[in-house]
Amino acid sequence: MSASESSATFNAGPESAGSRPTSCRNQSRKLSAYTAVVVAKLREFAPYAALELVMPGGSLMALGLWLYRRQKRASLLAAP
């Protein structure tokens, strides 16, 4: 082993040893939380996207159905 290799090993911090800094762990947790939110939203819109792709005029039908269901849900939330 040469002198430059031994000094590089000695000067290496915890990042090079395979452990991640805490800021990197926090960022990966935030990223996974955001990913979960995005996947949940995509699952909510999946039936409307399928309707849009399969039926002729499906864009208007999907938009109308989405608005109807959203209006119905909003009225249920406002009820005492």
C-alpha positions as CSV (number, residue, x, y, z in Angstrom):
1,M,0.0,0.0,0.0
2,S,1.4,3.4,-1.0
3,A,1.6,6.4,1.3
4,S,-1.2,8.2,-0.7
5,E,-3.6,5.2,-0.3
6,S,-3.0,5.0,3.5
7,S,-3.5,8.7,4.0
8,A,-6.7,8.6,1.9
9,T,-8.0,5.8,4.1
10,F,-7.0,7.7,7.3
11,N,-8.6,10.9,6.1
12,A,-11.9,9.3,5.0
13,G,-14.9,10.4,6.9
14,P,-18.0,8.4,7.8
15,E,-19.6,9.2,4.4
16,S,-17.0,7.0,2.6
17,A,-17.3,4.2,5.2
18,G,-20.9,3.4,3.9
19,S,-23.0,5.3,6.5
20,R,-25.1,8.1,5.4
21,P,-25.2,11.5,7.1
22,T,-28.5,12.3,9.0
23,S,-29.4,15.0,6.5
24,C,-29.4,12.5,3.7
25,R,-31.6,10.1,5.7
26,N,-34.1,12.9,6.4
27,Q,-34.2,13.8,2.8
28,S,-34.9,10.2,1.8
29,R,-37.7,10.0,4.3
30,K,-39.2,13.2,2.9
31,L,-38.9,11.9,-0.6
32,S,-40.6,8.6,0.3
33,A,-43.4,10.5,2.0
34,Y,-43.9,12.7,-1.0
35,T,-43.8,9.7,-3.2
36,A,-46.6,8.1,-1.1
37,V,-48.7,11.2,-1.5
38,V,-48.3,11.3,-5.3
39,V,-49.1,7.6,-5.6
40,A,-52.3,8.0,-3.5
41,K,-53.4,10.9,-5.8
42,L,-52.7,8.9,-8.9
43,R,-54.8,6.1,-7.6
44,E,-57.6,8.5,-7.0
45,F,-57.5,9.6,-10.7
46,A,-56.9,6.2,-12.2
47,P,-60.6,5.4,-13.0
48,Y,-61.1,8.7,-14.7
49,A,-58.0,8.3,-16.8
50,A,-59.2,4.8,-17.9
51,L,-62.6,6.2,-18.8
52,E,-60.9,9.0,-20.8
53,L,-58.7,6.6,-22.7
54,V,-61.3,3.9,-23.5
55,M,-64.5,5.8,-24.4
56,P,-64.9,8.3,-27.2
57,G,-65.5,11.7,-25.7
58,G,-64.2,10.2,-22.5
59,S,-62.4,13.5,-21.5
60,L,-65.7,15.3,-21.1
61,M,-67.4,12.3,-19.4
62,A,-64.4,11.9,-17.0
63,L,-64.4,15.6,-16.1
64,G,-68.2,15.6,-15.5
65,L,-68.0,12.5,-13.4
66,W,-65.1,13.9,-11.4
67,L,-67.0,17.2,-10.8
68,Y,-70.2,15.3,-9.8
69,R,-68.4,13.1,-7.3
70,R,-66.4,16.0,-5.9
71,Q,-69.6,18.0,-5.4
72,K,-71.3,15.1,-3.7
73,R,-68.3,14.6,-1.4
74,A,-68.2,18.3,-0.5
75,S,-71.8,18.3,0.5
76,L,-71.3,15.2,2.7
77,L,-68.4,16.9,4.5
78,A,-70.5,20.1,5.1
79,A,-73.4,18.2,6.6
80,P,-73.7,18.4,10.4
